[in-house]
Amino acid sequence: SIRKSNRLTESSCCLVNPAGAVSTHLQKVLSMSKQDFEMSKHIFEVNPEAPLVKRLRELSVNSENDDFIKMTGSQMLSVAMLQAGLVPDINEMVHSTDELLQELASKRSSIITE
């Protein structure tokens, strides 16, 4: 699930364990020792005051930005997973990173100005 974060002040997002769940690290240890152990679903918290989130909100009024916003959201989730010690879908993350870098590069000019 996704929810507004009340804890983040600078970061755009993070993953948190649901109330009552053991830590992610302990869950990983348990999943290695017990084959039938299932990791709890994490909560994706988003900081609505983060500059990136604010900008995505501004861009959302134009439907032409929908794909870019989805790619960025996917990338944000992958980064939050890495920060939590979880492994995101590597192929999806590589594809998303490549798409975002292409988007950034397309906004640059090759004209030299002095």
Buried (B, 14 or more C-beta within 10 A) or exposed (E): EEEEBEEBEEBBBBBBBEEEBEEBEEBBEEEEEEEEEEBEEBBBBBBEEBEBBEEBEEBEEEEEBEEBBEBBBBBBBBBBBEEBEBEBEEEEBEEBBEBBEEEEEEEEEEEEEE
